[in-house]
Amino acid sequence: MPKWLKITLGVVAAVIAVIVAIVYIAIWATSGLVEPVERQLAAMKAGNMEAAYAETSEAFQQATPMDAFIAFVDQNPILKDTASHSFTNRSINNGIGVLEGQLTSSTGGVVPVAYQLVKENGVWKIQHIQLNPAGAS
């Protein structure tokens, strides 16, 4: 194998390794955002609205009483019937975490979703839930 080809392959391998490392670090750094959403979805599926509500931030709870939260969940049945989820966009900027992706129901229905989270006492809490966000494909 010619020396130039070995060098080129080495450079390509190094670039790929750096990209993989950056993606891994980004996913690891934002993985904590998913946990409260997963706990909330599981609580809603189990019918435990108190536990689902407990995953929301203090500001959310001040703006949205429990009965309004329950009404929102009832109006959006996918929240009680999420079989799986995927979050293709994750970010943290100025202490605000954002998850964007989709929820899939047990019957195969797919709904785009965006969550906004904030840290309270060292724990991520859900600040906002938007189903069918504008610009979602």
Stockholm file with secondary structure:
# STOCKHOLM 1.0

chainA/1-137         MPKWLKITLGVVAAVIAVIVAIVYIAIWATSGLVEPVERQLAAMKAGNMEAAYAETSEAFQQATPMDAFIAFVDQNPILKDTASHSFTNRSINNGIGVLEGQLTSSTGGVVPVAYQLVKENGVWKIQHIQLNPAGAS
#=GR chainA/1-137 SS CCHHHHHHHHHHHHHHHHHHHHHHHHHHHHHHHHHHHHHHHHHHHTTCHHHHHHTBCHHHHHHSCHHHHHHHHHHCGGGTSEEEEEEEEEEEETTEEEEEEEEEETTSCEEEEEEEEEEETTEEEEEEEEESCTTCC
#=GC SS_cons         CCHHHHHHHHHHHHHHHHHHHHHHHHHHHHHHHHHHHHHHHHHHHTTCHHHHHHTBCHHHHHHSCHHHHHHHHHHCGGGTSEEEEEEEEEEEETTEEEEEEEEEETTSCEEEEEEEEEEETTEEEEEEEEESCTTCC
//
